[in-house]
Amino acid sequence: ISNVQAYINEGDSFIENGNFDEAKASYDNARDLAKQLAGFYRDLNDTFKGLDARIPDETGDKGRQSIKIWAKSNARLAALYKRREQPEVAVPLLVEILRIMAPTSSEGKEAYKDLIKLGFVETPYRGF
C-alpha cells in the first residue's frame, strides 16, 4: 500500500511541475497496483475464512485500505482528465469510485459531485 501511495505522490509532483503525461503514468501505476492488492487481499481473506480468524481480520483490513487508495488514485486520474477536458475518460473512474467505496463515503460523495459538475448526472444526492 505504501508503494501505491508513492506512485500517487510521484504523480502529484509531476502535476506540480506541469508534466501531465508522467503524472498520468504514475497515477495509472498506482491504480493498477491498488486494484491488484485489493484482489489479492480478497482472495487471501476468502482462502483462510473458517481456518484462522486472525488472517481474514488482517487481510480484510488491508483489503479495505487497498480499496480506499484505489479510489484515491482514481480520483487523481479523474481530476487530471477533467483538467485536460476529457470527461469521457473521467466519468468511468468516478463511477468506479462510487462502486468500490459507496455513495455515502467521503470519496463517493466527492465522485458524485464531480459527476454532477461534468453534467453526467443531474439529480443531487440528498446524503450530502
C-alpha positions in Angstrom: 0.0 0.0 0.0 2.9 2.3 0.7 4.1 1.7 -2.9 0.7 2.8 -4.2 1.0 6.0 -2.1 4.5 6.6 -3.5 3.1 6.4 -7.1 0.4 8.9 -6.1 2.9 11.2 -4.5 5.1 11.0 -7.6 2.1 11.8 -9.8 1.3 14.8 -7.6 4.9 16.0 -8.0 4.6 15.7 -11.8 1.4 17.7 -11.7 3.1 20.5 -9.8 5.8 20.6 -12.5 3.3 20.5 -15.3 4.3 17.0 -16.5 0.9 15.7 -17.1 1.9 12.6 -19.2 4.3 11.5 -16.4 1.6 12.2 -13.8 -0.9 10.1 -15.7 1.6 7.2 -15.9 2.2 7.4 -12.1 -1.5 7.5 -11.3 -2.1 4.6 -13.7 0.6 2.6 -11.9 -1.0 3.5 -8.5 -4.4 2.4 -9.7 -3.3 -0.8 -11.2 -1.3 -1.8 -8.1 -4.1 -0.9 -5.7 -6.6 -2.9 -7.8 -4.3 -5.9 -7.7 -3.7 -5.6 -4.0 -7.4 -5.4 -3.3 -7.9 -8.6 -5.2 -5.0 -10.4 -3.6 -6.3 -9.5 -0.1 -9.8 -10.5 -1.0 -8.5 -13.9 -2.2 -6.5 -14.5 0.9 -9.4 -13.4 3.1 -11.6 -16.0 1.3 -9.0 -18.7 1.4 -8.5 -18.5 5.2 -12.1 -18.0 6.3 -13.0 -20.7 8.8 -9.4 -21.8 9.3 -7.7 -19.0 11.2 -9.8 -15.9 12.1 -6.7 -13.7 12.5 -5.7 -13.9 8.8 -9.1 -12.8 7.4 -9.1 -10.0 10.0 -5.8 -8.8 8.8 -6.4 -9.2 5.1 -9.8 -7.6 5.4 -8.3 -4.5 6.9 -5.6 -4.4 4.3 -8.1 -5.0 1.6 -10.2 -2.0 2.7 -7.0 0.1 2.8 -6.2 -1.0 -0.8 -9.7 -0.2 -2.0 -9.5 3.3 -0.4 -6.2 4.1 -2.0 -7.6 2.6 -5.3 -10.4 5.2 -5.1 -7.8 7.9 -4.3 -5.8 7.0 -7.4 -9.0 7.0 -9.5 -9.8 10.5 -8.1 -6.4 11.8 -9.1 -6.7 10.4 -12.6 -10.2 11.8 -13.0 -9.0 15.2 -11.9 -6.2 15.0 -14.5 -8.7 14.1 -17.2 -11.1 16.8 -16.2 -8.2 19.3 -16.3 -7.4 18.1 -19.8 -11.1 18.4 -20.7 -11.6 14.7 -21.3 -14.7 14.0 -19.3 -15.4 10.8 -21.2 -12.3 9.3 -19.5 -13.0 10.8 -16.1 -16.6 9.5 -15.8 -15.8 5.8 -15.7 -13.2 6.4 -13.0 -15.7 8.4 -10.9 -18.4 5.7 -11.3 -15.8 3.1 -10.2 -15.1 5.1 -7.1 -18.8 5.0 -6.3 -19.0 1.3 -6.9 -16.0 0.4 -4.8 -16.5 2.9 -1.9 -20.3 3.5 -1.8 -22.1 6.9 -2.3 -22.1 7.5 1.5 -18.3 7.5 1.8 -16.4 10.8 1.6 -14.8 9.5 -1.6 -18.1 8.5 -3.1 -19.7 11.9 -2.3 -16.9 13.7 -4.0 -17.1 11.5 -7.0 -20.8 12.1 -7.3 -20.4 15.8 -7.0 -17.8 15.6 -9.9 -20.3 13.6 -12.0 -22.8 16.4 -11.5 -20.3 19.1 -12.4 -19.4 17.2 -15.6 -23.1 17.0 -16.4 -23.2 13.2 -16.4 -26.0 13.2 -13.8 -28.3 15.9 -12.7 -30.1 14.7 -9.6 -28.3 15.8 -6.4 -27.7 13.2 -3.8 -29.6 14.1 -0.6 -27.0 12.4 1.6 -24.5 15.3 1.3 
